[in-house]
Amino acid sequence: MKETKTWALNGFIGLLLFFAALGLGIYSFTQESFLIGAILIVVSIISLTTINVVQPNQASVITFFGSYLGTIRKSGMWLVIPFSSHKKISLRVRNFNSVKLKVNDIDGNPIEIAAVIVFKVVDTYKALFDVDSYEKFVEIQSETALRHVASKYPYDRYETEGYSLRGNADEVAAELSTELQHRLSVAGVEVIESRLTHLAYSTEIASAMLQRQQASAILSARSIIVEGAVGMVQLAVEQLEAKGLQLDEERKAAMINNLLVAIVSDRSATPVINTGTLY
């Protein structure tokens, strides 16, 4: 079953019925018409059970002796079937912040991950009657989906192409939202958005992974420096030869070596004046 709209009238009719029956009942007692007065008093009490007040962004689920009658979504005071039960449920947008979960990524590295899930109830029947507690259901399923998605990707990509948790946070969050919507549709919940709020290596490997990241950054920077140094040396040799300064292979090799050392070194070069000869 799905959510349906129930029969309801303006609640002020119920209030009018209550005061009218109460007033006529009291009047009947004063006129010593005790039977009619008792009936009117009972009618006034019954009329109170028909009044149902619904707040903005709230729904009222109406059941009558175990049977689902429908849901009132419009705010205000309404007149419903007497002796029916009214269960209120919020339709507001809510956040669920997961705890920091410790999971293994696809490479087996332990990581810490957490997310925030933005959701709202769209089907009151499923939220109340298809699961025991839809809020608890959202909590457990959100953590389960987060564990599943986190285990499908590595924390970071160093040598191969593809998605990673750190480098593709938007794509991972979109996949998490899709999986959550599939899991939570049974509870009548719509997932509006999900975002990762925490992502880090677990403490036992954080130091080693930090060294790996630093080494990878240093190698990448060195590669760029060497590539630029080779181009500068090649340009220097070409300009010298263009101006008529011919160098033999040994002098050219010595000059290239000196230029590369001066450019690539992470420290300032110390000039040395050679007063002799290479030969």
C-alpha positions in Angstrom: 0.0 0.0 0.0 0.9 3.6 -0.5 -0.1 6.9 1.2 -3.7 8.0 0.4 -5.7 11.1 1.2 -8.3 10.6 3.9 -11.7 12.2 4.3 -11.7 15.4 6.4 -13.8 18.5 7.0 -13.1 21.9 8.5 -12.3 21.4 12.2 -14.4 24.4 13.3 -17.5 22.3 12.4 -16.4 19.9 15.1 -15.9 22.7 17.6 -19.3 24.1 16.8 -20.9 20.6 17.2 -19.1 20.2 20.6 -20.3 23.5 22.0 -23.8 23.1 20.6 -24.2 19.6 22.0 -22.7 20.6 25.3 -25.0 23.6 25.7 -28.1 21.7 24.7 -27.1 18.9 27.1 -26.8 21.3 30.0 -30.1 22.9 29.1 -31.8 19.5 29.0 -30.5 18.7 32.5 -31.9 22.0 33.7 -35.2 21.0 32.1 -35.0 17.6 33.8 -34.7 15.8 30.5 -31.9 13.6 31.8 -31.9 11.0 29.0 -31.7 13.6 26.3 -29.1 15.6 28.3 -26.9 12.5 28.7 -27.1 11.7 25.0 -26.1 15.2 24.1 -23.2 15.2 26.6 -22.0 11.9 25.1 -22.3 13.5 21.6 -20.2 16.5 22.7 -17.5 14.2 24.1 -17.5 12.1 20.9 -17.2 15.3 18.8 -14.0 16.1 20.6 -12.4 12.9 19.2 -13.1 14.1 15.7 -10.9 17.2 15.9 -7.3 16.8 14.5 -4.8 19.7 14.5 -2.0 19.5 11.8 1.0 21.8 12.0 2.8 23.2 8.9 5.1 20.6 7.3 3.5 17.9 9.3 1.2 15.0 8.3 -1.4 13.2 10.4 -1.9 9.5 9.7 -5.5 8.4 10.5 -6.3 4.8 11.5 -9.6 3.4 12.7 -9.4 0.3 14.9 -6.3 -0.9 13.0 -7.4 0.1 9.5 -5.5 2.8 7.6 -7.9 5.5 6.5 -5.5 7.9 4.9 -3.2 10.9 5.6 -3.9 14.6 6.1 -1.0 16.8 4.8 -2.7 20.2 4.8 -2.1 22.2 8.0 -5.0 23.4 10.1 -7.8 22.0 12.2 -9.8 19.1 10.7 -12.8 17.0 11.5 -12.2 13.3 11.0 -14.0 10.0 11.8 -14.8 9.7 15.6 -12.6 7.4 17.7 -9.9 7.3 15.1 -6.2 7.4 16.0 -4.0 10.3 14.8 -0.3 9.7 14.4 1.8 12.7 13.6 4.8 12.5 11.4 7.2 15.3 10.3 7.6 16.2 6.6 10.5 18.6 7.2 13.9 18.2 5.6 16.3 16.7 8.1 20.0 15.9 8.4 21.6 12.7 9.6 25.3 12.9 10.6 26.9 9.5 10.6 29.6 8.7 13.1 33.2 8.2 11.9 33.3 4.7 10.5 36.5 2.7 10.2 36.5 0.7 7.0 39.0 -0.7 4.5 39.2 0.8 1.0 39.6 -1.4 -2.1 43.4 -1.7 -1.4 42.8 -2.9 2.1 44.0 0.3 3.8 42.0 1.2 6.9 40.4 4.6 6.6 38.0 6.8 8.6 35.0 8.1 6.8 31.8 10.0 7.7 28.9 11.6 5.8 25.9 13.8 6.2 22.6 12.6 4.7 19.8 15.1 3.9 16.4 13.4 3.7 12.7 13.9 4.1 9.6 11.6 4.4 7.5 11.5 1.2 5.3 8.5 1.9 3.8 8.5 5.4 2.3 5.0 5.1 5.6 3.3 4.3 7.4 5.4 7.0 5.0 4.3 9.7 3.9 0.8 8.7 6.5 -0.7 6.5 9.4 -0.3 9.0 9.5 -0.3 12.8 11.2 3.1 13.1 12.1 4.9 9.9 14.6 7.2 11.7 16.5 4.2 13.0 16.2 2.6 9.6 17.7 5.7 7.9 20.6 5.6 10.4 21.5 2.0 9.9 21.1 1.9 6.2 23.1 5.1 5.7 26.1 3.7 7.6 25.8 0.4 5.7 25.7 2.2 2.3 28.6 4.4 3.3 30.7 1.3 4.2 29.8 -0.4 0.9 30.7 2.7 -1.3 33.9 3.4 0.6 35.1 -0.2 0.1 34.7 0.1 -3.7 37.4 2.8 -4.2 40.9 3.5 -3.0 41.7 6.4 -0.7 43.9 7.9 -3.4 45.2 7.0 -6.9 49.0 7.2 -7.2 49.8 5.4 -10.4 46.6 4.3 -12.2 43.7 6.2 -13.6 40.2 6.0 -12.0 38.0 7.3 -9.2 39.3 7.7 -5.6 37.6 8.8 -2.4 39.9 11.8 -2.0 40.1 12.9 -5.6 36.4 12.3 -6.7 34.4 13.3 -3.6 31.5 14.6 -5.7 31.2 11.4 -7.8 31.4 9.2 -4.6 28.7 11.3 -2.9 26.5 11.0 -6.0 26.9 7.2 -5.9 26.2 7.2 -2.2 22.9 9.2 -2.8 21.8 6.7 -5.5 22.5 3.7 -3.3 20.8 5.3 -0.3 17.7 6.1 -2.3 17.4 2.5 -3.4 17.8 1.3 0.2 15.5 3.9 1.8 12.6 3.9 -0.7 11.0 1.0 1.2 10.6 3.4 4.2 9.1 6.2 2.1 12.1 8.4 2.5 13.6 10.6 -0.2 17.4 11.3 -0.2 17.9 14.9 -1.2 21.7 15.0 -0.8 24.7 13.3 0.7 28.2 14.6 1.3 31.4 13.3 2.9 32.2 15.2 6.0 35.3 13.3 7.1 37.9 11.3 5.2 41.3 10.3 6.5 43.7 7.4 6.9 43.3 5.5 10.1 45.8 6.4 12.8 47.9 3.3 12.6 48.9 4.0 9.0 48.4 7.7 8.8 52.2 8.4 9.3 53.3 5.9 6.6 50.8 7.2 4.1 51.8 10.8 4.8 55.4 9.9 3.9 54.2 8.2 0.8 52.2 11.3 -0.3 55.2 13.5 0.4 57.5 11.2 -1.6 55.1 11.2 -4.5 54.9 15.0 -4.4 58.7 15.3 -4.3 59.1 12.9 -7.3 56.5 14.7 -9.3 58.1 18.1 -8.6 61.6 16.6 -9.5 60.2 15.3 -12.7 59.0 18.7 -13.7 62.3 20.3 -12.7 64.4 17.8 -14.7 62.2 18.2 -17.7 62.6 22.0 -17.6 66.4 21.7 -16.9 66.9 19.6 -20.0 65.1 22.1 -22.2 67.1 25.0 -20.8 70.4 23.1 -21.4 69.4 22.2 -24.9 68.5 25.9 -25.6 71.8 27.1 -24.2 73.8 24.7 -26.4 71.8 25.7 -29.5 72.3 29.4 -28.8 76.1 29.0 -28.3 76.4 27.0 -31.5 74.3 29.6 -33.3 76.7 32.3 -32.3 79.6 30.4 -33.8 81.0 29.0 -30.5 81.8 25.4 -31.4 82.4 22.9 -28.5 83.8 19.5 -28.7 81.9 16.6 -27.2 83.9 16.6 -23.9 83.5 20.3 -23.3 79.8 20.1 -24.3 79.4 17.2 -21.8 81.1 19.2 -19.0 78.9 22.2 -19.6 75.7 20.2 -19.7 76.7 18.5 -16.5 77.4 21.8 -14.8 74.1 23.3 -15.9 72.1 20.4 -14.9 73.7 20.2 -11.5 73.1 24.0 -11.0 69.5 23.9 -12.1 68.3 20.6 -10.6 70.0 20.9 -7.2 67.7 22.0 -4.4 70.6 24.2 -3.0 72.3 27.2 -4.5 75.2 26.3 -6.7 78.7 27.3 -5.5 80.8 28.6 -8.4 84.3 27.1 -8.8 86.8 28.9 -11.1 88.9 26.5 -13.1 92.3 28.0 -14.0 93.5 24.9 -15.7 92.3 23.0 -18.6 90.0 20.0 -19.2 92.8 18.1 -21.0 
